[in-house]
Amino acid sequence: MKITFLGTGPSLGTPIISCNCEVCKSTDKRDNRLRSSIMIEIEGKTIIIDAGPDFREQMLKYNPESKLDAIIITHGHRDHIAGLDDVRPFNFIQDKAVRVYAENNVIDLIHNQFFYSFGEELYKYGVPRFELIPIDENKFEIDRIEITPIRVFHSMPMLGFRIKDFAYITDAKKIEESEFEKLKNIDTLVINALRKKVHPTHFNLEEAIAVINKINPKKAFLTHMSHRIGKHKELEKILPKNIHPAFDGLVI
């Protein structure tokens, strides 16, 4: 399984428009973060988790073969679904709708926000075509690849996901005790760490490290990081040896 970090930033991305802090002005490319998303290549399939406003740019940068078998959505905030309109090239290339897996409340949002894609008479080449597939907290499969949803809480209930010995959790602030059972014996964990100060709807750095220590993966990567977490090179110096700040374009 190959994981590519398409974006590791927060809802505003980094640099932030009009911000002159040292992170936003950094010349280290690792401090330049698009909205959070990953690409998973497994058993000949390409699966993307979340399609935010930077989806088009991410596909041009990190998916040169223009291959896409499915998109899984963690929750319905715009920084995780706004790029769905840009599945159109995949519709053309593959001559079919793109499968999008999401909870029912997120499917309702997609119907609402991309209303022009649904109806009896659609302009064939002007709208994205989706096959919307509802999921919940139960295991599901994409082309025989088993995926385990992890219920987490942000400003709303949402989902993280486990595939084999890899787990991806973004935008979380709380994980119920029962869900930790689903995260046993994983090798690699990706989890959000927005900043150093406490935040009402996201793990901060201290909270993220505490969750990592509880799950005890062999290796962990931080994502959904804002400019307030500091520079990548400085963050590397203070983290435990098994925890790493992810960056856009990182492949594991």
BALOBA-1460 file (C-alpha; in Angstrom, 3 decimals):
// residues 252
<rec num="1" residu="m" x="0.000" y="0.000" z="0.000"/>
<rec num="2" residu="k" x="1.340" y="3.403" z="-1.026"/>
<rec num="3" residu="i" x="0.075" y="6.572" z="0.665"/>
<rec num="4" residu="t" x="0.673" y="10.020" z="-0.849"/>
<rec num="5" residu="f" x="-0.132" y="13.100" z="1.200"/>
<rec num="6" residu="l" x="-1.953" y="15.381" z="-1.245"/>
<rec num="7" residu="g" x="-2.412" y="18.085" z="1.370"/>
<rec num="8" residu="t" x="-1.571" y="18.465" z="5.053"/>
<rec num="9" residu="g" x="-2.997" y="21.896" z="5.817"/>
<rec num="10" residu="p" x="-6.088" y="23.292" z="7.549"/>
<rec num="11" residu="s" x="-9.206" y="24.823" z="6.018"/>
<rec num="12" residu="l" x="-7.340" y="28.031" z="5.039"/>
<rec num="13" residu="g" x="-4.252" y="26.239" z="3.781"/>
<rec num="14" residu="t" x="-0.740" y="27.568" z="4.397"/>
<rec num="15" residu="p" x="0.381" y="30.206" z="3.547"/>
<rec num="16" residu="i" x="-2.760" y="32.053" z="4.559"/>
<rec num="17" residu="i" x="-3.846" y="35.001" z="2.451"/>
<rec num="18" residu="s" x="-2.468" y="38.270" z="3.925"/>
<rec num="19" residu="c" x="-0.513" y="36.546" z="6.731"/>
<rec num="20" residu="n" x="3.093" y="37.651" z="7.234"/>
<rec num="21" residu="c" x="4.119" y="35.194" z="9.943"/>
<rec num="22" residu="e" x="7.388" y="33.268" z="9.651"/>
<rec num="23" residu="v" x="5.597" y="30.061" z="8.652"/>
<rec num="24" residu="c" x="3.530" y="31.672" z="5.901"/>
<rec num="25" residu="k" x="6.673" y="33.412" z="4.602"/>
<rec num="26" residu="s" x="8.842" y="30.297" z="4.923"/>
<rec num="27" residu="t" x="10.931" y="29.212" z="1.934"/>
<rec num="28" residu="d" x="10.815" y="25.582" z="3.116"/>
<rec num="29" residu="k" x="8.391" y="23.836" z="0.761"/>
<rec num="30" residu="r" x="7.287" y="21.579" z="3.611"/>
<rec num="31" residu="d" x="5.639" y="24.611" z="5.245"/>
<rec num="32" residu="n" x="3.453" y="25.168" z="2.171"/>
<rec num="33" residu="r" x="0.327" y="23.096" z="2.831"/>
<rec num="34" residu="l" x="-2.716" y="22.476" z="0.647"/>
<rec num="35" residu="r" x="-6.006" y="21.364" z="2.195"/>
<rec num="36" residu="s" x="-5.823" y="17.907" z="3.816"/>
<rec num="37" residu="s" x="-6.257" y="14.828" z="1.643"/>
<rec num="38" residu="i" x="-4.474" y="11.557" z="0.909"/>
<rec num="39" residu="m" x="-4.211" y="9.205" z="-2.057"/>
<rec num="40" residu="i" x="-4.086" y="5.469" z="-1.372"/>
<rec num="41" residu="e" x="-2.778" y="3.068" z="-4.019"/>
<rec num="42" residu="i" x="-3.540" y="-0.519" z="-3.114"/>
<rec num="43" residu="e" x="-4.045" y="-3.720" z="-5.119"/>
<rec num="44" residu="g" x="-4.089" y="-1.786" z="-8.378"/>
<rec num="45" residu="k" x="-6.726" y="0.667" z="-7.134"/>
<rec num="46" residu="t" x="-6.473" y="4.395" z="-6.432"/>
<rec num="47" residu="i" x="-8.624" y="5.734" z="-3.610"/>
<rec num="48" residu="i" x="-8.652" y="9.316" z="-2.396"/>
<rec num="49" residu="i" x="-9.861" y="10.457" z="1.010"/>
<rec num="50" residu="d" x="-11.462" y="13.936" z="0.787"/>
<rec num="51" residu="a" x="-11.592" y="16.313" z="-2.170"/>
<rec num="52" residu="g" x="-11.185" y="19.868" z="-0.961"/>
<rec num="53" residu="p" x="-10.706" y="23.157" z="-2.828"/>
<rec num="54" residu="d" x="-7.182" y="22.131" z="-3.924"/>
<rec num="55" residu="f" x="-8.274" y="18.845" z="-5.532"/>
<rec num="56" residu="r" x="-7.481" y="19.941" z="-9.103"/>
<rec num="57" residu="e" x="-3.983" y="21.128" z="-8.172"/>
<rec num="58" residu="q" x="-3.360" y="17.981" z="-6.152"/>
<rec num="59" residu="m" x="-4.349" y="15.717" z="-9.041"/>
<rec num="60" residu="l" x="-2.078" y="17.585" z="-11.435"/>
<rec num="61" residu="k" x="0.840" y="17.346" z="-8.990"/>
<rec num="62" residu="y" x="0.487" y="13.905" z="-7.492"/>
<rec num="63" residu="n" x="-1.703" y="11.757" z="-9.756"/>
<rec num="64" residu="p" x="0.115" y="11.907" z="-13.119"/>
<rec num="65" residu="e" x="-1.550" y="8.712" z="-14.349"/>
<rec num="66" residu="s" x="-4.973" y="10.337" z="-13.790"/>
<rec num="67" residu="k" x="-6.313" y="7.206" z="-12.125"/>
<rec num="68" residu="l" x="-9.226" y="7.317" z="-9.712"/>
<rec num="69" residu="d" x="-11.369" y="4.421" z="-8.532"/>
<rec num="70" residu="a" x="-13.171" y="6.044" z="-5.602"/>
<rec num="71" residu="i" x="-13.329" y="9.001" z="-3.235"/>
<rec num="72" residu="i" x="-14.154" y="8.587" z="0.449"/>
<rec num="73" residu="i" x="-15.390" y="11.639" z="2.349"/>
<rec num="74" residu="t" x="-14.730" y="12.097" z="6.060"/>
<rec num="75" residu="h" x="-17.321" y="14.859" z="6.572"/>
<rec num="76" residu="g" x="-19.156" y="17.607" z="4.779"/>
<rec num="77" residu="h" x="-17.110" y="20.737" z="5.485"/>
<rec num="78" residu="r" x="-16.137" y="22.666" z="2.355"/>
<rec num="79" residu="d" x="-12.411" y="22.061" z="2.789"/>
<rec num="80" residu="h" x="-13.194" y="18.354" z="2.327"/>
<rec num="81" residu="i" x="-15.781" y="18.366" z="-0.484"/>
<rec num="82" residu="a" x="-15.435" y="21.637" z="-2.442"/>
<rec num="83" residu="g" x="-13.228" y="20.027" z="-5.098"/>
<rec num="84" residu="l" x="-15.756" y="17.410" z="-6.149"/>
<rec num="85" residu="d" x="-16.688" y="19.461" z="-9.206"/>
<rec num="86" residu="d" x="-13.222" y="18.680" z="-10.557"/>
<rec num="87" residu="v" x="-13.925" y="14.977" z="-10.968"/>
<rec num="88" residu="r" x="-15.176" y="15.873" z="-14.457"/>
<rec num="89" residu="p" x="-11.891" y="14.991" z="-16.218"/>
<rec num="90" residu="f" x="-12.095" y="11.534" z="-14.632"/>
<rec num="91" residu="n" x="-15.653" y="11.234" z="-15.933"/>
<rec num="92" residu="f" x="-14.321" y="11.943" z="-19.430"/>
<rec num="93" residu="i" x="-11.265" y="9.676" z="-19.189"/>
<rec num="94" residu="q" x="-13.059" y="6.739" z="-17.575"/>
<rec num="95" residu="d" x="-16.437" y="7.369" z="-19.234"/>
<rec num="96" residu="k" x="-18.334" y="6.745" z="-16.038"/>
<rec num="97" residu="a" x="-19.414" y="8.358" z="-12.803"/>
<rec num="98" residu="v" x="-16.901" y="8.580" z="-9.968"/>
<rec num="99" residu="r" x="-17.846" y="6.547" z="-6.906"/>
<rec num="100" residu="v" x="-18.114" y="8.727" z="-3.799"/>
<rec num="101" residu="y" x="-18.521" y="7.010" z="-0.412"/>
<rec num="102" residu="a" x="-19.970" y="9.154" z="2.382"/>
<rec num="103" residu="e" x="-22.445" y="9.187" z="5.226"/>
<rec num="104" residu="n" x="-26.039" y="10.057" z="4.359"/>
<rec num="105" residu="n" x="-25.817" y="13.569" z="5.803"/>
<rec num="106" residu="v" x="-22.789" y="14.246" z="3.585"/>
<rec num="107" residu="i" x="-24.578" y="12.814" z="0.552"/>
<rec num="108" residu="d" x="-27.393" y="15.277" z="1.257"/>
<rec num="109" residu="l" x="-24.854" y="18.126" z="1.294"/>
<rec num="110" residu="i" x="-23.362" y="16.975" z="-2.014"/>
<rec num="111" residu="h" x="-26.845" y="16.912" z="-3.545"/>
<rec num="112" residu="n" x="-27.410" y="20.426" z="-2.237"/>
<rec num="113" residu="q" x="-24.068" y="22.011" z="-3.113"/>
<rec num="114" residu="f" x="-23.688" y="20.275" z="-6.481"/>
<rec num="115" residu="f" x="-27.395" y="20.387" z="-7.346"/>
<rec num="116" residu="y" x="-26.590" y="20.924" z="-11.027"/>
<rec num="117" residu="s" x="-25.230" y="17.364" z="-11.203"/>
<rec num="118" residu="f" x="-28.519" y="15.728" z="-10.371"/>
<rec num="119" residu="g" x="-31.714" y="15.532" z="-12.368"/>
<rec num="120" residu="e" x="-33.304" y="13.769" z="-15.297"/>
<rec num="121" residu="e" x="-31.819" y="15.956" z="-18.032"/>
<rec num="122" residu="l" x="-28.127" y="16.675" z="-17.552"/>
<rec num="123" residu="y" x="-25.754" y="18.354" z="-19.952"/>
<rec num="124" residu="k" x="-23.396" y="15.413" z="-20.494"/>
<rec num="125" residu="y" x="-20.097" y="17.318" z="-20.617"/>
<rec num="126" residu="g" x="-20.757" y="20.205" z="-18.257"/>
<rec num="127" residu="v" x="-21.364" y="18.606" z="-14.871"/>
<rec num="128" residu="p" x="-19.515" y="16.149" z="-12.632"/>
<rec num="129" residu="r" x="-21.053" y="12.699" z="-12.488"/>
<rec num="130" residu="f" x="-21.136" y="10.936" z="-9.131"/>
<rec num="131" residu="e" x="-22.226" y="7.518" z="-7.970"/>
<rec num="132" residu="l" x="-23.038" y="8.352" z="-4.357"/>
<rec num="133" residu="i" x="-22.696" y="5.340" z="-2.068"/>
<rec num="134" residu="p" x="-23.860" y="5.666" z="1.554"/>
<rec num="135" residu="i" x="-21.695" y="4.334" z="4.367"/>
<rec num="136" residu="d" x="-22.018" y="4.317" z="8.145"/>
<rec num="137" residu="e" x="-19.937" y="2.940" z="11.001"/>
<rec num="138" residu="n" x="-19.974" y="-0.589" z="9.578"/>
<rec num="139" residu="k" x="-17.170" y="-2.054" z="7.498"/>
<rec num="140" residu="f" x="-17.519" y="-1.729" z="3.738"/>
<rec num="141" residu="e" x="-15.547" y="-2.760" z="0.668"/>
<rec num="142" residu="i" x="-14.253" y="-0.996" z="-2.403"/>
<rec num="143" residu="d" x="-13.368" y="-3.615" z="-5.018"/>
<rec num="144" residu="r" x="-12.806" y="-6.226" z="-2.280"/>
<rec num="145" residu="i" x="-10.621" y="-3.850" z="-0.253"/>
<rec num="146" residu="e" x="-12.041" y="-3.816" z="3.271"/>
<rec num="147" residu="i" x="-12.359" y="-0.422" z="4.973"/>
<rec num="148" residu="t" x="-13.238" y="0.112" z="8.630"/>
<rec num="149" residu="p" x="-14.814" y="3.475" z="9.548"/>
<rec num="150" residu="i" x="-13.716" y="5.049" z="12.838"/>
<rec num="151" residu="r" x="-16.276" y="7.316" z="14.501"/>
<rec num="152" residu="v" x="-14.662" y="10.545" z="15.713"/>
<rec num="153" residu="f" x="-16.005" y="13.939" z="16.730"/>
<rec num="154" residu="h" x="-15.074" y="17.346" z="15.311"/>
<rec num="155" residu="s" x="-17.702" y="20.097" z="15.434"/>
<rec num="156" residu="m" x="-19.904" y="17.221" z="14.225"/>
<rec num="157" residu="p" x="-19.709" y="13.426" z="14.163"/>
<rec num="158" residu="m" x="-17.488" y="12.307" z="11.274"/>
<rec num="159" residu="l" x="-15.405" y="9.350" z="10.158"/>
<rec num="160" residu="g" x="-11.803" y="8.308" z="10.072"/>
<rec num="161" residu="f" x="-10.821" y="5.134" z="8.229"/>
<rec num="162" residu="r" x="-8.651" y="2.066" z="8.660"/>
<rec num="163" residu="i" x="-7.341" y="0.015" z="5.724"/>
<rec num="164" residu="k" x="-5.276" y="-3.023" z="6.729"/>
<rec num="165" residu="d" x="-2.640" y="-1.743" z="9.199"/>
<rec num="166" residu="f" x="-3.023" y="1.943" z="8.239"/>
<rec num="167" residu="a" x="-5.449" y="4.468" z="9.770"/>
<rec num="168" residu="y" x="-6.311" y="8.040" z="8.786"/>
<rec num="169" residu="i" x="-8.042" y="10.479" z="11.132"/>
<rec num="170" residu="t" x="-8.435" y="14.169" z="10.353"/>
<rec num="171" residu="d" x="-10.302" y="17.073" z="11.999"/>
<rec num="172" residu="a" x="-10.956" y="15.103" z="15.188"/>
<rec num="173" residu="k" x="-11.310" y="16.483" z="18.713"/>
<rec num="174" residu="k" x="-12.591" y="13.359" z="20.459"/>
<rec num="175" residu="i" x="-12.552" y="9.595" z="19.933"/>
<rec num="176" residu="e" x="-14.909" y="7.445" z="21.966"/>
<rec num="177" residu="e" x="-13.285" y="4.671" z="23.997"/>
<rec num="178" residu="s" x="-15.101" y="1.970" z="22.011"/>
<rec num="179" residu="e" x="-13.531" y="3.164" z="18.751"/>
<rec num="180" residu="f" x="-10.000" y="2.587" z="20.002"/>
<rec num="181" residu="e" x="-10.690" y="-1.140" z="19.606"/>
<rec num="182" residu="k" x="-10.762" y="-0.586" z="15.841"/>
<rec num="183" residu="l" x="-7.297" y="0.976" z="15.992"/>
<rec num="184" residu="k" x="-5.478" y="-1.878" z="17.705"/>
<rec num="185" residu="n" x="-2.301" y="-3.279" z="16.144"/>
<rec num="186" residu="i" x="-1.905" y="-0.687" z="13.404"/>
<rec num="187" residu="d" x="1.525" y="0.040" z="11.973"/>
<rec num="188" residu="t" x="0.889" y="3.572" z="10.728"/>
<rec num="189" residu="l" x="-1.445" y="6.281" z="11.999"/>
<rec num="190" residu="v" x="-2.148" y="9.666" z="10.441"/>
<rec num="191" residu="i" x="-3.885" y="12.109" z="12.780"/>
<rec num="192" residu="n" x="-4.671" y="15.817" z="12.901"/>
<rec num="193" residu="a" x="-2.754" y="18.299" z="15.068"/>
<rec num="194" residu="l" x="-3.978" y="21.799" z="14.263"/>
<rec num="195" residu="r" x="-1.732" y="23.903" z="16.492"/>
<rec num="196" residu="k" x="0.010" y="24.002" z="19.879"/>
<rec num="197" residu="k" x="-2.721" y="25.889" z="21.747"/>
<rec num="198" residu="v" x="-5.962" y="24.109" z="22.657"/>
<rec num="199" residu="h" x="-8.688" y="24.380" z="19.996"/>
<rec num="200" residu="p" x="-12.409" y="23.691" z="20.533"/>
<rec num="201" residu="t" x="-12.896" y="21.338" z="17.552"/>
<rec num="202" residu="h" x="-9.461" y="19.935" z="16.643"/>
<rec num="203" residu="f" x="-6.733" y="18.067" z="18.492"/>
<rec num="204" residu="n" x="-3.848" y="20.317" z="19.366"/>
<rec num="205" residu="l" x="-0.298" y="18.937" z="19.328"/>
<rec num="206" residu="e" x="-0.351" y="17.698" z="22.923"/>
<rec num="207" residu="e" x="-3.712" y="15.969" z="22.471"/>
<rec num="208" residu="a" x="-2.637" y="14.349" z="19.209"/>
<rec num="209" residu="i" x="0.507" y="12.943" z="20.846"/>
<rec num="210" residu="a" x="-1.584" y="11.583" z="23.724"/>
<rec num="211" residu="v" x="-3.902" y="9.776" z="21.282"/>
<rec num="212" residu="i" x="-0.906" y="8.403" z="19.361"/>
<rec num="213" residu="n" x="0.616" y="7.081" z="22.595"/>
<rec num="214" residu="k" x="-2.674" y="5.418" z="23.504"/>
<rec num="215" residu="i" x="-3.034" y="3.711" z="20.101"/>
<rec num="216" residu="n" x="0.709" y="2.926" z="20.057"/>
<rec num="217" residu="p" x="1.348" y="2.534" z="16.313"/>
<rec num="218" residu="k" x="4.843" y="1.802" z="15.087"/>
<rec num="219" residu="k" x="4.851" y="5.149" z="13.310"/>
<rec num="220" residu="a" x="2.585" y="8.214" z="13.264"/>
<rec num="221" residu="f" x="2.270" y="11.264" z="11.015"/>
<rec num="222" residu="l" x="0.621" y="14.600" z="11.828"/>
<rec num="223" residu="t" x="-1.665" y="16.322" z="9.330"/>
<rec num="224" residu="h" x="-4.200" y="19.178" z="9.126"/>
<rec num="225" residu="m" x="-1.576" y="21.506" z="10.623"/>
<rec num="226" residu="s" x="-2.001" y="25.286" z="10.631"/>
<rec num="227" residu="h" x="0.706" y="27.942" z="10.518"/>
<rec num="228" residu="r" x="0.334" y="28.199" z="14.301"/>
<rec num="229" residu="i" x="2.015" y="24.854" z="14.852"/>
<rec num="230" residu="g" x="5.312" y="26.369" z="13.705"/>
<rec num="231" residu="k" x="7.859" y="25.509" z="11.036"/>
<rec num="232" residu="h" x="8.278" y="21.932" z="9.885"/>
<rec num="233" residu="k" x="11.987" y="21.765" z="10.771"/>
<rec num="234" residu="e" x="11.344" y="23.070" z="14.282"/>
<rec num="235" residu="l" x="8.472" y="20.652" z="14.812"/>
<rec num="236" residu="e" x="10.680" y="17.713" z="13.817"/>
<rec num="237" residu="k" x="13.108" y="18.591" z="16.625"/>
<rec num="238" residu="i" x="10.542" y="18.381" z="19.431"/>
<rec num="239" residu="l" x="8.555" y="15.310" z="18.376"/>
<rec num="240" residu="p" x="9.213" y="11.763" z="19.645"/>
<rec num="241" residu="k" x="11.172" y="9.563" z="17.246"/>
<rec num="242" residu="n" x="8.107" y="7.634" z="16.033"/>
<rec num="243" residu="i" x="6.042" y="10.769" z="15.267"/>
<rec num="244" residu="h" x="6.638" y="12.890" z="12.188"/>
<rec num="245" residu="p" x="5.024" y="15.995" z="10.727"/>
<rec num="246" residu="a" x="3.675" y="15.025" z="7.310"/>
<rec num="247" residu="f" x="4.085" y="17.383" z="4.358"/>
<rec num="248" residu="d" x="2.526" y="17.733" z="0.934"/>
<rec num="249" residu="g" x="3.945" y="15.167" z="-1.477"/>
<rec num="250" residu="l" x="5.279" y="12.852" z="1.237"/>
<rec num="251" residu="v" x="4.962" y="9.195" z="0.229"/>
<rec num="252" residu="i" x="4.867" y="6.388" z="2.762"/>
